[in-house]
Amino acid sequence: MTKTKVAIIGSGNIGTDLMIKIMRLSQTLEMGAFVGIDPQSDGLKRAARLGVPITAEGVDGLVAMPEFADIRIVFDATSAKAHEYNDALLRRHGKRVIDLTPAAIGPYTIPPVNGDANLDADNVNMVTCGGQATIPIVAAVNRVAKVHYGEIVASISSKSAGPGTRANIDEFTETTSQAIVDVGGATRGKAIIILNPAEPPLIMRDTVYCLCDDGDREAIRRSIEAMVAEVQGYVPGYRLKQAVQFEAIGDNQPLRIPEMAGTGRTEFTGLKVTVFLEVEGAAHYLPAYAGNLDIMTSAALRTAEKIALRETERAAA
């Protein structure tokens, strides 16, 4: 099968890891160009050694490359602000865009939750690393018992957070919070990210809190475990850290939730579901502690492969 040519904009941690994944793992995609703005970046140097066409002139340099004509899909691993310009330019040239920044121009996409729903969109947004790790769990609870409030805490090693991640902290919280609602199904969502400076670096850890209607606890547990298995299909290092925890919130001691203001339900009674996750990276670029890198690039790769397959099938029809 002829592979679909792709380009990656952003020569930092995320872009470099994604490039290596495509070259090692994908039977569907082929690297057509790797793009940065710093000619001394490790990512651009590595791409050149691997024989991938490169430019240090950003997206404008990509458009000027002879290889650009054959590229069908472009991954953007820069920043939310830069993505606005990149997206507008790329779509004028008819390219499909997969956004790994929190810009959220296109629809939020979480592969095991709504991965097939947005395959025809010109631009799809991969939310954030924290969103990719936790929103599947919110959705898993919500398909059994309505989630009224979902809160996630993503803790990643400082060493796995490059300049792009650090520049996007505000957008991370806003985009992830909204995706908890739009994709996860919660009435309200809240996201917190922690950059952990511990040495040696700690593996990515995520905590998910769901306040939901009281329901069948065993059914909720099975739904969560099934979702974890689905994510493991493309992120093998994704796993439950311990058993799912349940806590009944009674009428005599309701929880007050300021974030639910405007919904008519600031005092919650029902069931609190707590899930602890761990994400170990495949160490394609950074060490295994950088699970945040792995789940983001793996989700983007899975989405791009589905888009490419859809386009190939249509062309053959």
Secondary structure, 3 states (H helix, E strand, C coil): CCCEEEEEECCCHHHHHHHHHHHHHCCCEEEEEEECCCCCCHHHHHHHHCCCCEECCHHHHHHHCHHHHHCCEEEECCCHHHHHHHHHHHHHCCCEEEECCCCCCCCECCHHHHCCCCCCCCEEECCCHHHHHHHHHHHHHHCCCCEEEEEEEEEEEHHHCCHHHHHCHHHHHHHHHHHHHHCCCCCEEEEEEEEECCCCCCCEEEEEEEEECCCCHHHHHHHHHHHHHHHHCCCCCEEECCCCEEEEECCCCCEECHHHCCCCCCEECEEEEEEEEEECCCCCCCCCCCHHHHHHHHHHHHHHHHHHHHHHHHHHC
